[in-house]
Structure formats: C-alpha cells, structure tokens
Amino acid sequence: MNQGKIIEYIDQGKFVCALCLQDKGNKLHLLASSNREINVSLKRAALISKANIDLLQPRKKLIERLKQTEEKRIRLKNEVNVKELWELIKDEKENFNNKYLAQLVFGEEINGDHLSALIRALFEDHQYFRLKDGRFLSNSEERVEQIIKQRKDDALRDEWLKQGSAWLKEAQQGRKTEGPACKRYIIQLLIQLALYENDAQDFKHGKELLLRTGISDIREARNVLVKLGEWDKDENLDIHRFGIATFFNKKQMDEVALLAGTKINNQGREDLRHLPVVTIDGPMTKDFDDAVSLEIVNGNLQLGIHISDVAAVIPPGSILDKAAFERASSLYLPRREIPMFPIGLSQDALSLKEGCDRHAISLLTSFNNDGELLNYRFTSSIIRVKQNLTYDLVNENIEKDKIFQKMYVTSHRLREKRTRQGAINLSLPDLQINFDSESSLSIDLVSQETPSRQIVAEFMILYNWLAASFCRDNQVPILFRTQAEPNERLIVDDDDYCYYVFQQRRKLNPLIIDTTPRPHSILGVDVYTHFTSPIRRYLDLVMQRQIGNFLLDKEPEYNEKELDEIRMSVEPVVKQLNMLKRNRIRYWILKYLRSLRGDKKLRAIVLYELKSKYKILLTDLQMIADIKKESRITLNPGDHIMVEVTKSEPWIDRLELK
C-alpha cells in the first residue's frame, strides 16, 4: 500500500511532490504542497518513497513536510553535475538503474531524496541522458553534439523571432526601418505561411513570429509582405508555389547574344521573299511565330502558311534549349508575360517582324475556286513579312480587300469540310481583362468567330493537319494529338449555345499525345499535331526539328522513345501552367466581382445539380461557380437565372452568390 508515502509525478513537464492520502489500486488520492487534493493514475508515479508519514498529523504539518521535502530535493538536484556523470559512464555499454546513478553522484548512502534529485536533474537536462522504460540512458557523443547544436540553433532562432517581430511591429505601424540582420529569414517565414498556410514547412516558427507581432490569423502573412514592399498587392502566389522561372540567368542571356548574332546558312532554302506575307495577331503581340500569304495564280488560290524556323536558331541541347524544355511553354497572364525564350529572341531574332528576312518552315498549298485542296508541299524557306496586321484591322477591311475576302472564304470552306467530317465547334468568346487604372478593371468578351480569327484558326489547323499527314506518310516520328469520339454528341442549340458547349465538353474524351497517328474527332481530321507555335511551345519546336531535318535530308533529331520521354517531362509542366493561368484569370474575375458586390446582378445558366448546391455558369464572365440551394427554389439544368454577389475574396478564391 502506498498510503502515507511521498509520491512524485510529472505534470505539464514539471515534477510535483505529493502525499498519498488513499491508495485506490490503480488510482492514488494525493495531497499536493499547494493544499490541493488530486487523483492520479498509479502509472504516472515517477518515484514512490519507502518511508511512511503519519497521516493523522494536522494537515498544516503534512503540507509543511511536503514543502520541506521538495525544497531539499531541489537543493540536492542542483548538486548533480549531469555532464560529469555522463562522462563517467558514456563509454559503458550496459544500462544502469537510477539507484546506481544516484550512488555515483552522492555516494553509497542514499535515500528517496537523492533518487528524486537525480531523476529531476536528468529529466530537466535532455542533453546527456534520455528516459526509456523508467531508466535514464546515456546519449552517444554524436547525439550530444547534435543536441548542443540544436540548442544553439533554437536560441539563435528565438533571437531572430524576437528581432523579426519587433521589426514587423514597426512596419505594421507604418514606420520604415532597414530591418534586422535576419531580415531574409523573417521574410522567408512569411512567404511560407502566405503560400502554404498550415502546410508550411516551418509553420510552427512562422506562426510564432506572427503571434509575437500581435497577429493571430496566419493568412495576414500576405498583407504583411505587401506592407514590407516584398510583394505586390496582387501578387501571383501560384508563380511562387510552382517555382516558375520568371527571368533568365547570365549564361542564358549570353547565349541569346551569341545566337541572335549568328548568321544562319541560307543554303538549301527556298527564297519566298517575293510573296505577300502578313501576320495577323492581337494588338499587343510581339512574338510573331506564324504568317500567311495568298496569291491568285491561273485562277487557283496559292495559300502559304509560314512558321518561324526556331529550330534553325536554337540547337538541341543548347543552354536555351534546356531552359525552354524546363519552361515548356510561354505563359500569358493579365498584366504579365513569361516567355519561353528571352525577348531578345522571342520578340526579335525569332519573330516574324515586318520588313525583316526570316527563316521559316513554309506550307505552300493550291486550292481551286471550289475550295478543293489540289496539292501541297513543305519547304525550308526565307520569307519577309510585308506587314504585321491586327485582327481588328483585317476585320475592318474584309469587305474592300480582295485577298482578305479570299482568305475568309477559304477558311470558311475549310471549316465546313471539317464539320462534314465530324468536327465539333466548341469555341466561346475569350475573356479580356482590362486595367483602366491602378484600382479599376473591366472585363470584356472577345468573339472568336470574327473573320480574321477564323482565318488564323483554320489556317493553323490546316498546317498542323497537313504536317501530321506529311510526317505519317514519310515515316518521320512525331507526337500526334488524338481525341476519340465523344461519349455522346449533343444537338447544337443556337439559342442556348453556351449551355450546349459546356454540356458537350463534359461528354468529351481526353486528349492523348503519343507517337501513334490516330484521328482527332473534335477537329474532324484523320491525324493532327502542333507545329505552329515553336516560339511559345516547346513540343512545337521539337516537332519542327523533325520535319526540318527531313526537308534538309537529315536524320530525325529524335526517335519515338526520345519523343515520348520529352512528352512525359513537358506535359505535367504544361498542365501546371494551364492551371496557373486559370487560377489567375479567376483571381481577377473575383476582384472585379468584389467591386460589384450588391450593386449589380449577373446573368447565369444552371449547368447541373449537386447535393447541396448547383453548378452555374456566369455567362458574361465565362466562369463556373457554385450557388447554394434554397428551400423554396428549385432549379433545373439549362435554367437562366440572375444572381447577386454577396462575398468575393480573390486571395482565398472564395465567391458567394445568391
């Protein structure tokens, strides 16, 4: 029985000295020196004295006895030199009990007070000994060195958090200071919190930093970074999360100067500088990688489609080729572009700029007046763009320019032919985000069905289709883009076209990229690939090297196995970039909606029903959103409704509608 014995147990990391008033078997009813009675499990007892105390004494005397015992044990604990004890036994392989260790410190004659003092000293130390199954085991020298280093690191980190929180408090109050020597460490903690919140690698210390600053919400880390001037108020967090390279290093820029200044061999190239070549792009485009030409010869249309020969400038395995491989694609975002190649190439030496001689891979075709393709050929060429045109300029002149008219008629016939072959047109307007001022933005929908955009779209599809056919027929290994028949073909509803497009998209099979030629059912062609954007897409550059080598009577640059390896590396990056772009557009839409909150209703279409909400399409923004079900309102897919924004928080991607 333990009644009348002094019991020591650990509570919240500290030793508690108590007197057992009653032994209930697995439970001990104890009196603490604080004059408090508590029940403690027997398993929690760290030390039980041998001597009994007379419980019939006045309670005051019992408490005094407890306090005296505790004071004595603390005094004895301070006499324990833990390091010296460790040095005595560190090389011994056996484990020693607590009594033996206490005798090494205090001598042969020991009692419960000495045992308690030893246990307290070793328990508080954590450096030289570790507790296991009720015994203290000595740590190895290597482990002790690690612990000492960790303690130094912890102390340094604590000092950094102290200095950092003081600096952040100053910044929160609008006072600008240089910041402490540990400034970069503090900023990195904030960046981790802003990007990953609870999943931040150093979440514990980041949260501690904010708490010391007086901030309890870790999401405030973003605003702190903005106040410090480290981040823009509309900072793109995905660029940081995904580790997107936003600049080119010195070695890469040195190669730009080298390649841009290198004179490319014209031998074996067909001189097409006499053709009336033009580019048709958006007003902000500077990296022109495709151009077209059209002449009428003997009643037939001679259509040329010319793609900048990037492969002739960027050698495989070069520094810039490796950089483009890692980037996978140019990234075009509202207010920001991140090119695949430095602008000294993408917007200059590689770009089909007006009045400049450029190398190209040209597709030369001949159509009769009925729009029937008579023949075609690919050629390595030299071209000179006569004019860089915009979509709007071509649209404005379509009625009075005979060549533009012929281009439009030809593109229309190409689309009709694809439609007869099963193509499904699922194009929707492009979302254009306009920044009217620093604090104001607007959103427009730009139709993709204008004559100029149809011209470019159909001519690029033609080039990609014929390039894929050419490579298949000549056994040039490339990556084909295929798409199986949709699970269901819906009837086109011109009166509710948006709803039709989103419903039909849900029926599509995934796009597959591999080395096997198969049909692309959605485009209505028997084979397809991507060749037409080698400045902007790495896989297009790889395809261009394949056909370019064939035209120059060289062996293919890559075999099928190598092509598949490249695809497996590039595809995930492209998917990540597409996600980043979608997220960024959504961010700006939510910011736009925040300015409309309560002021404007939005048109929407119900797409489908879920358990507690509906998926809807905000038609004027081309954005899918959720809306909660309301008990008195039943909606059906295809219903047109009006919704109102009740909450829009772009930083956390939160939108609430009613």
Backbone hydrogen bonds, N-H to C=O, Kabsch-Sander energy under -0.5 kcal/mol:
donor,donor_aa,acceptor,acceptor_aa,energy
4,G,20,C,-3.0
5,K,2,N,-2.1
6,I,51,A,-0.5
7,I,5,K,-0.5
7,I,18,A,-3.0
8,E,47,L,-2.7
9,Y,16,V,-1.7
10,I,44,R,-0.7
11,D,9,Y,-0.5
11,D,14,K,-3.1
14,K,11,D,-1.3
16,V,9,Y,-2.9
18,A,7,I,-2.6
18,A,16,V,-0.5
19,L,31,L,-2.8
20,C,5,K,-2.6
21,L,19,L,-0.7
21,L,29,H,-2.7
22,Q,29,H,-1.6
24,K,22,Q,-0.7
24,K,27,K,-3.0
26,N,24,K,-1.1
28,L,40,V,-2.9
29,H,22,Q,-3.0
30,L,28,L,-0.7
30,L,38,I,-3.5
31,L,19,L,-2.6
32,A,36,R,-3.0
33,S,17,C,-0.9
35,N,32,A,-2.0
38,I,30,L,-2.2
40,V,28,L,-2.6
42,L,26,N,-2.7
44,R,41,S,-1.6
45,A,42,L,-1.6
46,A,8,E,-3.2
47,L,8,E,-1.6
49,S,6,I,-2.5
53,I,4,G,-2.6
55,L,53,I,-0.7
57,Q,54,D,-1.3
61,K,58,P,-0.6
62,L,58,P,-1.8
63,I,59,R,-2.3
64,E,60,K,-2.1
65,R,61,K,-2.6
66,L,62,L,-2.1
67,K,63,I,-2.5
68,Q,64,E,-2.5
69,T,65,R,-2.5
70,E,66,L,-2.6
71,E,67,K,-2.6
72,K,68,Q,-2.4
73,R,69,T,-2.3
74,I,70,E,-2.3
75,R,71,E,-2.2
76,L,72,K,-2.7
77,K,73,R,-2.3
78,N,74,I,-1.7
79,E,76,L,-1.3
80,V,77,K,-1.6
81,N,79,E,-0.6
82,V,80,V,-1.1
85,L,81,N,-2.2
86,W,82,V,-2.5
87,E,83,K,-2.4
88,L,84,E,-1.4
89,I,85,L,-1.2
90,K,86,W,-1.9
92,E,89,I,-1.8
101,L,97,N,-1.9
102,A,98,N,-2.3
103,Q,99,K,-2.0
104,L,100,Y,-1.8
105,V,101,L,-1.2
106,F,102,A,-3.2
107,G,103,Q,-2.1
110,I,108,E,-1.1
115,L,111,N,-2.1
116,S,112,G,-2.6
117,A,113,D,-2.4
118,L,114,H,-2.4
119,I,115,L,-2.7
120,R,116,S,-2.9
121,A,117,A,-2.3
122,L,118,L,-2.7
123,F,119,I,-2.6
124,E,120,R,-2.2
125,D,121,A,-1.1
126,H,122,L,-1.3
130,R,137,L,-2.6
132,K,135,R,-3.5
135,R,132,K,-2.1
137,L,130,R,-3.4
137,L,135,R,-0.6
139,N,128,Y,-2.9
144,V,140,S,-2.5
145,E,141,E,-2.4
146,Q,142,E,-2.1
147,I,143,R,-2.5
148,I,144,V,-2.6
149,K,145,E,-2.5
150,Q,146,Q,-2.7
151,R,147,I,-2.5
152,K,148,I,-2.0
153,D,149,K,-2.7
154,D,150,Q,-2.8
155,A,151,R,-2.4
156,L,152,K,-2.6
157,R,153,D,-3.0
158,D,154,D,-2.6
159,E,155,A,-1.9
160,W,156,L,-2.4
161,L,157,R,-2.9
162,K,158,D,-2.0
163,Q,159,E,-2.6
164,G,160,W,-3.6
165,S,161,L,-2.5
166,A,162,K,-1.6
167,W,163,Q,-2.1
168,L,164,G,-2.6
169,K,165,S,-2.1
170,E,166,A,-1.6
171,A,167,W,-2.2
172,Q,168,L,-2.7
173,Q,169,K,-1.2
174,G,171,A,-1.8
175,R,170,E,-2.4
176,K,174,G,-0.6
183,K,180,P,-1.6
186,I,182,C,-2.1
187,I,183,K,-2.5
188,Q,184,R,-2.4
189,L,185,Y,-2.0
190,L,186,I,-2.0
191,I,187,I,-2.6
192,Q,188,Q,-2.5
193,L,189,L,-2.0
194,A,190,L,-2.7
195,L,191,I,-2.4
196,Y,192,Q,-2.8
197,E,193,L,-2.0
199,D,196,Y,-2.5
200,A,197,E,-1.9
203,F,200,A,-1.5
206,G,202,D,-2.2
207,K,203,F,-3.1
208,E,204,K,-2.0
209,L,205,H,-2.3
210,L,206,G,-2.0
211,L,207,K,-2.7
212,R,208,E,-2.4
213,T,209,L,-1.2
214,G,210,L,-0.9
214,G,211,L,-0.7
215,I,210,L,-3.1
218,I,216,S,-0.7
220,E,217,D,-1.9
221,A,218,I,-1.9
222,R,219,R,-1.1
224,V,220,E,-2.2
225,L,221,A,-2.1
226,V,222,R,-1.9
227,K,223,N,-2.5
228,L,224,V,-2.1
229,G,226,V,-1.2
230,E,225,L,-1.9
231,W,225,L,-1.4
235,E,232,D,-1.8
237,L,235,E,-1.0
239,I,236,N,-0.5
240,H,236,N,-0.8
241,R,237,L,-2.7
242,F,238,D,-3.1
243,G,240,H,-0.7
244,I,239,I,-2.0
253,M,249,N,-2.4
254,D,250,K,-2.6
255,E,251,K,-1.6
256,V,252,Q,-1.4
257,A,253,M,-1.7
258,L,254,D,-1.7
259,L,255,E,-3.1
260,A,256,V,-3.0
261,G,257,A,-1.2
262,T,259,L,-1.0
264,I,262,T,-0.5
269,R,266,N,-2.0
270,E,380,S,-3.1
272,L,270,E,-0.8
272,L,382,I,-2.7
275,L,272,L,-1.7
277,V,275,L,-2.1
277,V,384,R,-0.5
278,V,292,V,-2.8
279,T,387,Q,-1.9
281,D,389,L,-2.0
285,T,282,G,-1.2
288,F,286,K,-1.1
289,D,287,D,-0.7
291,A,306,H,-2.2
292,V,278,V,-3.0
293,S,304,G,-2.3
295,E,302,Q,-1.5
297,V,295,E,-0.6
297,V,300,N,-2.6
300,N,297,V,-2.1
301,L,367,F,-3.0
302,Q,295,E,-3.6
302,Q,300,N,-0.6
303,L,301,L,-0.9
303,L,365,T,-0.9
304,G,293,S,-3.0
304,G,302,Q,-0.5
305,I,363,L,-2.5
306,H,291,A,-3.0
307,I,361,I,-1.6
308,S,289,D,-2.0
309,D,359,H,-2.5
310,V,308,S,-1.9
312,A,309,D,-0.8
313,V,310,V,-1.6
314,I,310,V,-2.6
318,S,315,P,-1.8
322,K,318,S,-2.4
323,A,319,I,-1.8
324,A,320,L,-2.5
325,F,321,D,-2.4
326,E,322,K,-2.1
327,R,323,A,-2.1
328,A,324,A,-2.9
329,S,327,R,-1.3
330,S,536,R,-2.8
331,L,338,I,-2.5
332,Y,330,S,-0.5
333,L,331,L,-0.6
333,L,336,R,-3.0
336,R,333,L,-2.0
338,I,331,L,-2.9
345,L,342,P,-2.4
346,S,342,P,-2.7
347,Q,343,I,-1.7
348,D,345,L,-0.9
349,A,344,G,-1.5
350,L,345,L,-2.9
351,S,345,L,-0.7
352,L,288,F,-2.8
353,K,351,S,-2.2
355,G,385,V,-3.5
356,C,353,K,-1.9
358,R,383,I,-2.7
360,A,381,S,-2.1
361,I,307,I,-2.6
362,S,360,A,-0.7
362,S,379,T,-2.8
363,L,305,I,-3.1
364,L,362,S,-0.6
364,L,377,R,-2.9
365,T,303,L,-3.0
365,T,363,L,-0.6
366,S,375,N,-2.1
367,F,301,L,-2.6
368,N,372,E,-1.9
371,G,368,N,-2.1
374,L,366,S,-3.4
374,L,372,E,-0.6
375,N,366,S,-1.1
377,R,364,L,-1.7
379,T,362,S,-2.3
381,S,360,A,-3.0
381,S,379,T,-0.5
382,I,270,E,-2.2
383,I,358,R,-3.0
385,V,356,C,-0.8
386,K,277,V,-3.3
387,Q,277,V,-0.9
389,L,279,T,-2.8
389,L,387,Q,-0.8
391,Y,281,D,-1.5
394,V,390,T,-2.0
395,N,391,Y,-2.4
396,E,392,D,-2.4
397,N,393,L,-1.2
398,I,394,V,-0.6
398,I,395,N,-0.8
401,D,397,N,-1.7
402,K,400,K,-0.6
405,Q,401,D,-2.2
406,K,402,K,-2.4
407,M,403,I,-2.5
408,Y,404,F,-2.5
409,V,405,Q,-2.8
410,T,406,K,-2.5
411,S,407,M,-2.6
412,H,408,Y,-2.5
413,R,409,V,-2.2
414,L,410,T,-2.3
415,R,411,S,-2.2
416,E,412,H,-2.4
417,K,413,R,-2.3
418,R,414,L,-2.0
419,T,415,R,-2.5
420,R,416,E,-2.2
421,Q,417,K,-1.3
422,G,419,T,-1.7
423,A,418,R,-2.7
424,I,522,I,-2.5
425,N,423,A,-0.5
426,L,424,I,-0.8
430,D,446,V,-2.9
432,Q,430,D,-0.5
432,Q,444,D,-3.3
433,I,431,L,-0.6
434,N,432,Q,-0.6
434,N,442,S,-3.2
436,D,434,N,-0.9
436,D,440,S,-0.8
437,S,440,S,-1.8
442,S,434,N,-2.6
444,D,432,Q,-2.7
446,V,430,D,-3.3
446,V,444,D,-0.5
447,S,445,L,-0.6
454,Q,450,T,-2.3
455,I,451,P,-2.4
456,V,452,S,-2.1
457,A,453,R,-2.6
458,E,454,Q,-2.7
459,F,455,I,-2.3
460,M,456,V,-2.2
461,I,457,A,-2.1
462,L,458,E,-2.4
463,Y,459,F,-2.3
464,N,460,M,-2.6
465,W,461,I,-2.6
466,L,462,L,-2.8
467,A,463,Y,-2.6
468,A,464,N,-2.0
469,S,465,W,-2.5
470,F,466,L,-2.8
471,C,467,A,-2.4
472,R,468,A,-2.4
473,D,469,S,-2.9
474,N,470,F,-1.7
475,Q,472,R,-1.1
476,V,471,C,-2.9
480,F,478,I,-0.7
480,F,514,D,-3.3
481,R,528,Y,-3.0
482,T,480,F,-0.6
482,T,512,I,-3.1
483,Q,519,P,-1.5
487,N,507,K,-3.0
490,L,488,E,-0.7
494,D,492,V,-0.7
496,D,493,D,-0.9
497,Y,494,D,-0.7
500,Y,496,D,-2.0
501,V,497,Y,-2.7
502,F,498,C,-2.2
503,Q,499,Y,-2.1
504,Q,500,Y,-2.9
505,R,501,V,-2.4
506,R,502,F,-1.0
507,K,504,Q,-1.5
508,L,505,R,-1.1
509,N,484,A,-0.5
512,I,482,T,-3.1
514,D,480,F,-1.9
514,D,512,I,-0.5
520,H,525,V,-2.5
521,S,483,Q,-2.7
521,S,519,P,-0.7
523,L,520,H,-0.5
524,G,520,H,-1.2
525,V,520,H,-1.6
531,F,529,T,-0.5
536,R,533,S,-0.7
537,R,533,S,-2.6
538,Y,328,A,-2.5
541,L,537,R,-1.4
542,V,538,Y,-2.2
543,M,539,L,-2.3
544,Q,540,D,-2.3
545,R,541,L,-1.9
546,Q,542,V,-1.3
547,I,543,M,-2.0
548,G,544,Q,-2.7
549,N,545,R,-2.2
550,F,546,Q,-1.6
551,L,547,I,-2.3
552,L,548,G,-1.3
553,D,550,F,-1.8
554,K,549,N,-3.5
563,L,559,N,-2.4
564,D,560,E,-2.3
565,E,561,K,-1.9
566,I,562,E,-2.3
567,R,563,L,-2.6
568,M,564,D,-2.3
569,S,565,E,-1.3
570,V,566,I,-2.6
571,E,567,R,-3.0
573,V,569,S,-0.6
574,V,570,V,-2.3
575,K,571,E,-2.4
576,Q,572,P,-2.0
577,L,573,V,-2.5
578,N,574,V,-2.5
579,M,575,K,-2.2
580,L,576,Q,-2.5
581,K,577,L,-2.5
582,R,578,N,-2.4
583,N,579,M,-2.8
584,R,580,L,-2.3
585,I,581,K,-2.4
586,R,582,R,-2.4
587,Y,583,N,-2.2
588,W,584,R,-2.0
589,I,585,I,-2.2
590,L,586,R,-2.7
591,K,587,Y,-2.1
592,Y,588,W,-2.3
593,L,589,I,-2.9
594,R,590,L,-2.0
595,S,591,K,-1.1
595,S,592,Y,-0.6
596,L,592,Y,-0.6
596,L,593,L,-0.9
597,R,593,L,-0.8
597,R,594,R,-0.6
598,G,645,V,-0.9
599,D,596,L,-3.0
600,K,596,L,-1.2
602,L,643,V,-3.1
604,A,641,I,-2.3
605,I,617,L,-1.9
606,V,639,D,-2.6
607,L,615,K,-3.0
608,Y,615,K,-1.3
610,L,613,K,-3.0
614,Y,627,I,-2.6
615,K,608,Y,-2.8
616,I,614,Y,-0.6
616,I,625,A,-2.9
617,L,605,I,-2.7
618,L,616,I,-0.5
618,L,623,M,-3.1
619,T,603,R,-0.8
619,T,617,L,-1.1
620,D,603,R,-0.5
621,L,618,L,-1.7
622,Q,618,L,-1.4
623,M,618,L,-1.3
625,A,616,I,-2.7
627,I,614,Y,-1.8
629,K,612,S,-2.1
630,E,633,I,-0.5
633,I,630,E,-1.6
638,G,606,V,-3.4
639,D,636,N,-2.4
641,I,604,A,-2.6
641,I,639,D,-0.5
643,V,602,L,-2.7
645,V,600,K,-0.6
646,T,656,E,-2.8
647,K,656,E,-1.6
649,E,654,R,-3.0
652,I,649,E,-0.8
653,D,650,P,-0.9
654,R,649,E,-2.0
656,E,647,K,-3.1
658,K,644,E,-1.9
